């Protein structure tokens, strides 16, 4: 059987499909990483809020035990505001992380489409190769039948001459 004339193209499509699958896999891993980071930040925010409440309560009890002066209450309010600012920073990081997750999700979808397109292109060239092989077999079969018929006719004519 002669070599398939589009074998190089077939190999290129196979490599493109493998690369697209690898890119998709990497994009999915990156998305999972981004989601895990978002979850970690959300958990950290919840922890900070709970800790703030406990720390403010403990600080206020400490101030009250020493004697509630204006200065102590002001320091307690500043302390609580500083903790709230830290929570706001974490909340801001969460929003940035949500945007990063959205970007990663879009990339996953893009990679999924690229992978599907590469698979479709590979399937098309494989189908072409199958069709080519069937055509080659049919041509070979036709030649064999023609040769068999010629041999049969030759034998028939030889018998009739005798």
CORHULIN-V629612 format. One record per pair of residues at least 6 apart in sequence whose C-alpha atoms are under 8 Angstrom apart, sorted by the first residue. I is the first residue (numbers start at 1). J is the second residue. D is the distance in Angstrom with one decimal. If there is no record, write none. Layout:
I_J_D + I_J_D
This chain:
1_136_7.9 + 4_129_7.3 + 9_125_7.9 + 10_122_6.9 + 10_125_6.2 + 10_126_7.2 + 13_118_6.9 + 13_121_6.8 + 13_122_5.3 + 14_122_6.3 + 16_118_6.3 + 17_115_6.3 + 17_118_4.9 + 17_119_5.8 + 17_122_7.3 + 20_111_6.9 + 20_114_6.3 + 20_115_4.8 + 20_118_7.0 + 21_115_5.8 + 23_111_6.5 + 24_108_6.3 + 24_111_5.0 + 24_112_6.1 + 24_115_7.1 + 27_104_6.9 + 27_107_6.5 + 27_108_5.3 + 27_111_7.3 + 28_108_6.0 + 30_104_6.8 + 31_101_6.3 + 31_104_5.1 + 31_105_6.4 + 31_108_7.5 + 34_97_7.1 + 34_100_6.8 + 34_101_5.6 + 34_104_7.5 + 35_101_6.2 + 37_97_7.4 + 38_94_6.1 + 38_97_5.7 + 38_98_6.7 + 38_101_8.0 + 41_90_6.9 + 41_93_7.5 + 41_94_6.0 + 42_91_7.8 + 42_94_6.7 + 44_90_7.8 + 45_87_6.1 + 45_90_6.2 + 45_91_6.9 + 48_87_6.6 + 49_87_7.1 + 52_80_7.2 + 52_83_6.4 + 52_84_7.8 + 56_76_7.2 + 56_79_7.8 + 56_80_6.4 + 59_76_6.8 + 60_73_7.8 + 60_76_6.8 + 63_69_7.9 + 63_72_6.0 + 63_73_7.5
